[in-house]
């Protein structure tokens, strides 16, 4: 199993003066779930080099067994500091792609031409494409071969408007994930705020929030077996 993880390069939280990036738990749980099953994982970002970690996800409150494992894992830390350049990645070289969330993707991956083309190619090849929390933002401009938005008529989930409201970033983010999925014709549904909830529709896998990363990873793994 060769799996590409695509992370954000964006580290500014709008005009707040605060930092953002990717959410550690949403990377760490799927990373170890897949790694422990023998997956060969490549990390890429739009800019290459160090992928920024959202400081809010790197606190004792957000800590899990997987984030603690990541903290002590020199190999994984090194990979995060030296990601490949997204433009150099080819869907032919991988069996699946996974996008961890954090607020960063709303600014860069949502509009990144290389990311959009890559997801479209994975989809054409009917390979699993998986996203968790804010990462479904990367689907915003992705289309299928029919020219329609990829999420149109598909069951999808992602970070909810009420969850965004709870973290008081509704007016900071460039758009809301839930709204974008609905506007593009996705059949959006959600679980309770902050509860684990993930959906699969064909090769498309989406998870609602950080707690959903394990479910997404399990669905991705099952799709590859």
C-alpha positions in Angstrom: 0.0 0.0 0.0 1.5 3.3 -1.1 -0.5 6.2 0.3 0.0 9.9 -0.3 -0.8 12.3 2.6 -1.4 15.9 1.4 -1.0 18.5 4.1 -1.3 22.3 4.1 1.5 24.8 3.8 -0.6 27.6 5.1 0.1 28.9 8.7 -1.7 32.2 9.1 -5.2 32.2 10.7 -6.7 34.9 8.5 -6.1 38.4 9.9 -6.0 37.3 13.6 -2.2 37.4 13.9 -2.5 33.7 15.1 -1.0 30.7 13.5 -2.7 27.7 11.9 -1.7 24.7 9.9 -2.6 21.0 10.0 -4.3 19.4 13.1 -1.9 16.9 14.7 -4.5 14.3 15.7 -5.9 14.2 12.2 -2.5 13.4 10.8 -1.2 11.1 13.6 -4.1 8.7 14.0 -4.4 7.8 10.2 -0.6 7.9 9.8 -0.1 5.2 12.5 -3.3 3.2 11.7 -2.0 2.8 8.1 1.7 2.6 8.9 1.1 -0.2 11.4 -0.6 -2.2 8.6 2.5 -1.9 6.4 1.6 1.2 4.4 4.4 3.2 2.7 3.4 6.8 3.3 4.6 9.9 1.5 3.9 13.4 2.7 3.5 16.3 0.4 2.5 20.0 0.7 2.0 22.8 -1.9 5.3 24.4 -0.9 7.3 21.3 0.2 9.5 21.5 3.2 8.1 21.9 6.7 4.3 21.4 7.1 3.0 23.9 9.8 1.4 22.4 12.8 -1.7 24.2 14.2 -0.5 25.3 17.7 -4.1 24.7 19.1 -3.7 21.0 18.2 -0.4 20.6 19.9 -1.7 21.2 23.5 -2.2 18.8 26.4 -6.0 19.2 25.9 -5.8 17.9 22.3 -3.3 15.1 23.2 -4.1 11.5 22.3 -2.1 8.3 22.3 -1.3 8.9 18.6 -0.2 12.5 19.1 2.1 11.4 22.0 3.5 8.7 19.8 4.2 11.3 17.1 5.9 13.6 19.6 8.4 10.7 20.3 8.7 9.6 16.7 11.9 11.1 15.1 11.1 9.5 11.7 7.6 11.0 11.5 8.9 14.4 12.8 11.5 14.4 10.1 8.9 13.6 7.4 6.8 16.5 8.6 9.8 18.9 8.4 10.7 17.7 4.9 7.6 17.1 2.9 7.7 16.6 -0.8 6.4 19.3 -3.2 2.8 18.5 -4.2 3.4 19.4 -7.9 5.9 16.6 -8.1 3.4 13.9 -7.0 1.8 11.6 -9.5 -1.4 9.7 -8.7 0.0 6.7 -10.7 2.5 6.1 -8.0 0.0 5.7 -5.2 -3.0 3.5 -4.2 -4.8 6.2 -2.3 -4.6 9.8 -1.1 -5.5 11.2 2.4 -5.9 14.9 3.4 -5.7 15.7 7.2 -7.5 18.9 8.3 -6.8 21.9 10.4 -7.8 25.3 9.2 -4.8 25.7 6.8 -6.4 23.9 3.8 -9.2 26.5 3.7 -6.6 29.0 2.4 -4.3 26.9 0.2 -5.5 23.4 -0.7 -9.0 24.7 -1.5 -7.6 26.7 -4.5 -4.4 24.7 -5.3 -4.4 23.7 -9.0 -2.0 20.8 -8.3 -4.1 19.5 -5.5 -7.3 19.8 -7.6 -5.8 18.0 -10.6 -4.3 15.3 -8.3 -7.7 14.5 -6.6 -9.4 14.4 -10.0 -6.8 11.9 -11.3 -7.1 9.7 -8.2 -10.9 9.8 -8.6 -10.7 8.9 -12.3 -8.5 5.9 -11.4 -11.2 5.0 -8.9 -8.7 5.0 -6.0 -9.7 6.0 -2.5 -9.7 9.7 -1.7 -10.1 10.5 2.0 -10.5 13.8 3.9 -11.2 14.7 7.5 -12.5 17.8 9.3 -11.6 20.9 7.3 -9.8 18.9 4.6 -13.0 18.4 2.5 -12.3 22.1 1.7 -9.8 20.7 -0.8 -12.8 19.3 -2.8 -14.3 22.8 -3.3 -13.2 23.1 -7.0 -12.7 19.4 -7.8 -14.8 18.1 -10.6 -15.6 14.6 -12.0 -15.2 13.6 -15.6 -18.8 14.8 -16.3 -17.7 18.3 -15.5 -20.0 18.4 -12.4 -18.6 19.0 -8.9 -17.2 15.8 -7.6 -19.3 15.9 -4.4 -22.6 16.4 -6.3 -25.0 13.7 -5.3 -22.5 12.1 -3.0 -22.9 11.5 0.7 -20.3 13.8 2.4 -19.5 15.3 5.8 -17.0 17.7 7.1 -16.5 20.3 9.9 -19.9 21.6 10.8 -21.0 25.3 10.9 -21.9 24.8 14.6 -18.4 23.4 15.4 -16.8 26.4 13.5 -19.1 28.7 15.6 -18.0 26.9 18.8 -14.3 27.7 18.1 -15.3 31.3 17.2 -13.8 31.2 13.7 -16.9 31.6 11.6 -16.0 35.2 10.7 -12.2 34.4 10.2 -12.3 31.5 7.7 -12.6 32.3 4.0 -15.6 29.9 3.8 -17.4 27.2 5.8 -16.8 23.6 4.9 -20.4 22.5 5.5 -21.7 25.3 3.2 -19.2 24.6 0.5 -20.1 20.9 0.3 -23.8 21.7 0.2 -23.4 24.5 -2.4 -21.6 22.0 -4.7 -24.5 19.5 -4.5 -23.1 17.2 -1.8 -25.6 15.2 0.3 -24.3 16.6 3.5 -25.0 15.0 6.9 -23.4 15.2 10.3 -23.3 13.6 13.7 -23.3 15.4 17.1 -20.8 18.2 17.3 -17.4 16.8 18.2 -18.6 13.2 17.9 -16.9 10.7 15.6 -18.8 10.6 12.2 -17.5 9.5 8.8 -19.1 8.6 5.5 -18.1 6.6 2.5 -19.7 7.0 -1.0 -17.8 4.9 -3.5 -14.2 5.8 -3.3 -14.9 9.1 -1.5 -14.4 9.1 2.3 -15.1 12.1 4.5 -14.9 12.6 8.3 -16.6 15.4 10.3 -14.0 16.5 12.9 -10.8 15.5 14.7 -12.6 12.7 16.5 -13.5 11.2 13.1 -9.9 10.6 11.9 -9.8 7.0 13.1 -13.1 6.1 11.3 -11.7 7.7 8.1 -8.5 5.8 8.4 -10.4 2.5 9.0 -12.6 3.1 6.0 -9.5 3.9 3.9 -7.8 0.8 5.0 -10.8 -1.4 4.3 -11.0 0.2 0.8 -7.4 -0.9 0.1 -7.8 -4.5 1.3 
